[in-house]
């Protein structure tokens, strides 16, 4: 028997005629009443509408008389173990399939849009290509000013293998900086030797940078820098 670790869908019923819903609601009720899940309505084999529901039986029944009533002829239901990821699952389906009957495509709750980052990376690659072709001169780089105690080693140095982004929310505004390979922090043209001096540059007062700045430990999971010292 296969393990159900990470399982989302527990049961499914696919490509069922609308007539079955009309004539055998009692039987269908035994399977889907009170269950969480995602359902799909089809018209002549083509996906028409996707929805989610905490009571699939009532939702499907409503589509026999609502604005979709005359637009579909078969359906499928996918019963889930819980409803923790239903919204994300529905949004994913809507964005990929774009069913004709859905008025909105939905939005992910916390997912980051990589398009701006991808665009920036492409632009950077194009600039390098222009330099190689002799169509663009290499811009002179201005060495950033180091802010902090003279001769003081960056406190993040022992914990850094490659550069990464850190974030800091202050007074409802998100501030971003970069931890460089040498452990220093680059923020707005200046380099800081510690998270605390970088945070103080934003707030104008003494701060514990280890508990204010956050880094992405795993995709979408931003934790305080202090976690680095505890690894």
N, C-alpha and C positions, 0 to 999 in steps of 0.2 A: 504494500500500500504506500502511495506516495505521500510525503510529508506536505502539510498545508502551510508551511512557514511562508509568510508574505502573500498568501492567497487573498485575492480580492473577490472573485466571482465564485460562489458556492454552487449555483445551479443555473441552468439556462434553458430557454424554450424558444426555438428559432423558426422563422418562416411559417407562422401559423395564420391560417385564413381568418379574415374578419368575421366570417360566418360562424366560426368556432366560438369567438367571443360573444357573438349575439345569441347563439343557441345553447352554449354550455357554460354560462357564467358561474353556475354552481360548482362545477368541477374545477374550473380555473381558480375560483376563489380559494379552494383548499390549498393551492400551491403559492399564491401570491398575496393573499390578504395580510395586511400589516407588515409586509416585507419591504426592505429597502432595495433599491436597484435602479438600473437604467433600462429604458425601453426605446424601441425604434419603430416607426411607422413607415410602411413602404407603399409605393404606388407602381404597379406593374413591374415589380422587381427592383425599382429604384428607390433609394433612401429619400424619404420625404421629410421626416421630422424625428428629432431625438430629444428625449426628456429624462428627468430623474424624478423619483417619487419615494416617499416613505410608506405609501400605501398604493402599491402598483395596481391592485384590482380596481379601486375607485378611480384612479387616474385613467386607466385604459377605458373604463366604462364611460367616462366623461367625453372621451374622444369620439364616441358614437353619435353625439348630438351637438358638440361645440363647433367652432369655425373650421375645424379639420374634418368634420364628419364625412363629407363627400369627396375627400381627397386621398384616401388610403384604402388598401384592400387586404393588407396582411401586416403582421407585426412580429416582433421578437422581444423577449424580456431576458434580462441578465440579473439574477438575484445576487446581492452582495452580502458579505458577512457582517458588515456594519456600514455606517454612512459617513465615515471619517474622510473618505477621499471622493465621494460622489460628485461634489461640485467641480473638483479638478478634472475628474474623468469626463464629465459632461462637456466642460469647456474644451478639453483636448479633442473630443470627437467633433464638436461644432467647428473648431478652427481648421481641422483637417478636411472634413467632409462637406462643410457648409450646406446643410440640408435646406432645401427650398422653403420648407414650412416654418423654419425657425427665423424669427425676426431679428434676434441679436446673436452675436457669436460668443458672448461671454468673456470673462476676464479671469486670469489666474490670480490667486490671492496674494502670493508673495514672490512669484517667479520674476527673476530679473530679465529684462529685455536686452539681449546681447547685440542687437543691431547697431547701436551707437559705438560699442566697443569694437565690433567687427569693422565698421566703417572707418574708425580711427586707425585700426591695424592695416587695412587696405591702403589708406592714404599714405601711411608711413612707408609701406612696401613700394608704393608707386614713386614716392620721393627718392628712395634709395635707387630705384631703377633709372630715374632721370639723371641722378648723379653719375651712375656707371656709364650712361650713354653720352655724358658730357653736356647734357642739356640743362644742368642745374649745378650751381656752385654749393659746396658744403658750407653751411652757415657756421659762423664762429660761435662757439658756445661760451657762455658766461659762467664762470665757476661760482656756484652758489656759496653764500656766506654761511659759515658754521656758527651756530648759536649755542652757547653752552660753556662750561668751564674749560679753559685752555688746557690741552693735554689730557683731557678727561676722555677715557675710552667709552664708546657707545655701549650702554648697558644691555642692548638687545643682541650684541655680537655673538654670544655663545648659543643663541637660539635660532639664528638665521642661516639658511642654506641658499636661499634665492629670494629675490625681492618679492614683496607682496603688499597688498593694499590694506590700510586700516581705516576705520571709520569712527566718528565721534559725534553723537547727538548733543547739541547744546542750545537751549532756548528754542526748541522746535526746529532747529536747522541742522542739516547733516553736513559735517565737515569730513573731507577725505585727505589722506596723506599716503605716502609710500615709504615702506621700510626697505632700505637698500641692502645690498648683499653684505656691506660692512657693518650693518646694524644701526646705522644712522637713519634718521627720519627726515624725509624731504617734504616740505610743505610751503607752498607759495614762494618758491625761489630761495628758500633758506633751508639749512640743514640743522637738525637738532640731535644732540647726543642721547637724549632720553625721552621716553613717552611723556613724562611730567612736564618738561620744558616745552615740548610741542603743544601739549594741552593748555599750558599757561599762556602761550602765545595767542590762543584763541579766546580764552576767558578773561585774561588780564589779571588773574590771581593764581595762587598756588593750587595745584591739582595733583592728584594721584593718577598719573597716566596709565598705570597698570590696570586700573579698574574703570577708566573712562574710555580708553580706546578699545576697539574690538577688531578682531580679524576673522576671516572666513575659515573656520576649522574644517568644515565639510561644505559642499555646495548648499548655499542658503542658510547655513548654521553659523551665525556670527557670535563669537564668544569673547570675553574680555582677555586682554593680553596676558593677564596673570596666569592663564591656563598654560602658557608656554613654559613658565617656570616650574609648573607642577608635573610636567610630562617626564 
